[in-house]
Amino acid sequence: MFLEALGSALLGFALAWAAVHRLTDRLPGRGVVLVTGALGGAFGALVTHGALGPGHFLATLIGAVAVAAVLLSLLLRPASRRLRRSAAV
């Protein structure tokens, strides 16, 4: 279980690091994103391990990455583009 949690946190951190480098202008501060990714991975591993039980190492890692990706997507802000006004308004 310890290796699953550690691996999941590292995968969440790696996913967050990639998101920071790819979507810098749409995310809050780097520290918030990296911590969210790592904690999301650890929490995802806990939930997936609790649902599937022991012996599903790969499935636990996949579930952890999925939860980390969902939490990171909640941090995204809309792309900065000009607002368009409708002529009917």
C-alpha positions in Angstrom: 0.0 0.0 0.0 2.9 2.4 0.8 4.4 2.0 -2.7 1.0 2.5 -4.3 0.5 5.7 -2.4 4.0 7.0 -3.1 3.8 6.0 -6.8 0.4 7.7 -7.1 1.6 10.9 -5.5 4.6 11.0 -7.8 2.4 10.4 -10.9 0.0 13.1 -9.7 3.0 15.4 -9.2 4.3 14.6 -12.7 0.9 15.3 -14.2 0.7 18.6 -12.4 4.2 19.5 -13.5 3.2 18.8 -17.1 0.1 20.9 -16.7 2.1 23.8 -15.2 4.4 23.8 -18.2 1.7 23.4 -20.8 -1.0 25.7 -19.4 0.9 28.3 -17.4 -1.5 31.2 -18.2 -4.7 29.3 -17.3 -3.6 27.9 -13.9 -3.1 29.5 -10.5 0.3 29.6 -8.8 2.8 26.7 -9.5 2.9 25.6 -5.8 -0.9 25.2 -5.6 -1.0 23.2 -8.8 1.8 20.8 -7.8 0.4 20.2 -4.3 -3.1 19.6 -5.8 -1.6 17.1 -8.3 0.3 15.1 -5.6 -2.6 15.1 -3.1 -5.1 14.2 -5.8 -2.9 11.2 -6.8 -2.7 10.1 -3.2 -6.4 10.5 -2.6 -7.2 8.7 -5.8 -5.0 5.8 -4.8 -6.8 5.6 -1.4 -10.2 5.6 -3.0 -9.3 3.2 -5.8 -7.5 0.8 -3.4 -10.5 0.9 -1.1 -12.9 0.1 -3.9 -10.9 -2.6 -5.6 -9.0 -4.1 -2.7 -5.4 -5.3 -2.6 -3.7 -6.8 -5.6 -4.7 -4.3 -8.2 -1.6 -2.2 -8.4 -2.0 -1.0 -12.0 -5.7 -0.2 -11.6 -4.9 1.7 -8.5 -2.4 3.9 -10.3 -4.8 4.5 -13.2 -7.5 5.5 -10.7 -5.1 7.8 -8.9 -4.0 9.6 -12.2 -7.7 9.9 -13.1 -8.6 11.6 -9.8 -5.5 13.9 -10.0 -6.5 14.9 -13.6 -10.0 15.7 -12.4 -8.8 17.9 -9.5 -6.3 19.7 -11.8 -9.1 20.4 -14.3 -11.0 22.1 -11.6 -8.2 24.7 -11.3 -8.3 25.7 -14.9 -9.5 29.2 -15.7 -11.1 30.1 -19.1 -8.8 31.2 -21.8 -8.4 34.9 -22.0 -10.3 36.1 -25.1 -12.3 39.1 -25.8 -15.9 38.9 -24.8 -18.4 39.2 -27.6 -21.6 41.1 -27.2 -24.7 40.0 -28.9 -26.5 42.6 -31.1 -29.8 41.6 -29.5 -28.7 42.8 -26.0 
